[in-house]
Amino acid sequence: MKVGKLDSELLEKIVFSHIKFRRKEVLVRSGIGEDCAVVDFGEYALVMSTDPITGAANEVGKLAVHINCNDIASNGIQPLGLMMTILAPEKTTEKEIDQIMEQAASEAAKLNVEIIGGHTEVTRAVNRIVISATAIGKQLKSSIVRNSEVKIGDKIIMTKTAGLEGTGIIAHDLEEKLSSTFSREIIEKAQKMVEYISVVKEGVIGGKIGASSMHDVTEGGLLGAVWEICSASKVGCNIYRDKIAISKETEEICKFLNINPLKLISSGTMVITISPDKEEKLIKELKKSGIDASVIGEITVTGKYLIENNREFEIESPQSDELYKVI
């Protein structure tokens, strides 16, 4: 099997197919394009999401917090708690675990999120540190955002730039390799991209204004996130390549490594779909909060296409992330 998360076909075949028991309290359950599970608790619902960090040697504590809290934000709410499991290989030092927890605690506090539990273990089962975390939030049932409720004609908006997280990870982990080709300025700018991987602000704004769906761009990159949203709602899309924001650092590093920035993990970038009558208000509110955003396409009846130089290229289901080709 390929390195990276399982593709949608395999998920359906060997994972989802086995989950047959259902409880009436579960309002949103596992599925392609859904970032969170939602459980009925009366007037409110409990929102939960879980993700591991496996592809980064540096900043793992910081990344573990943000990638999980970002999923809660994709439901339009502020996360409130986080549980973390740390699996470390035998040669791990106390200093390394201390650094991870210092990072995680600092980033969680910035988001007003409490680390409420977890597990820490040294094990021969891994050859590098693996962190798996679960984030939770509380939401009024009347405000639940489902990625399966996208409408034909909705505008597709992306925040920040494509390949954000992947560029930051590569610049940290392959610093020596990159330094032979790129200036210190470019490498440092790329490394600083991990400072912008939270989408909690845009998620809360999108929830208030009435986004029809939101999806944090993780493995599979921007095109993978768009494909998953469309598949969840059984719709199509047109995405315009010239509307997609990509930083100079990402463009140059991806070209050097021969990887596609549109298929590179990008926590910190959020894809939002919203009705045309709310599009302008959403972009205005995002920019008021210091978040760059742009319309990159629209939802159509069928067919998922990236349009570049007046040519249509079919957007395929996400495969192994481009990050794993170089790290």
Number of C-alpha atoms within 10 A of each C-alpha: 5 10 10 16 14 16 15 18 11 12 14 14 10 11 12 14 10 9 9 6 5 8 7 7 12 14 16 19 13 13 18 21 24 23 27 26 21 27 21 17 14 10 9 16 22 19 25 23 22 21 18 19 19 14 18 19 15 14 17 23 24 21 26 27 31 25 28 29 32 32 34 32 29 30 32 27 28 22 27 18 20 25 18 24 16 21 21 22 16 15 11 15 11 8 9 12 16 12 14 21 17 13 18 22 17 15 19 22 11 8 18 11 21 15 18 11 12 13 12 12 11 15 16 12 10 12 13 18 22 20 22 19 24 24 28 23 21 19 22 14 17 9 15 20 24 24 28 21 16 24 20 16 16 23 25 24 23 27 25 23 23 29 33 31 33 31 28 28 26 26 26 21 18 14 16 11 11 19 13 9 11 15 10 13 10 18 23 15 17 24 22 18 22 24 13 15 24 26 27 25 18 32 28 18 20 27 21 13 15 17 27 21 29 33 29 32 32 25 25 28 30 28 24 23 26 29 23 23 28 25 19 17 18 16 19 21 26 23 25 18 14 11 14 21 17 16 17 12 23 27 16 14 21 21 12 12 13 12 17 16 28 21 25 29 28 30 29 27 29 31 25 29 30 25 19 13 10 14 21 12 12 23 21 14 16 18 14 10 11 12 15 17 24 16 20 20 23 21 25 19 13 13 14 24 21 19 17 13 8 8 9 14 13 13 19 13 17 21 18 18 22 24 26 15 11 11 12
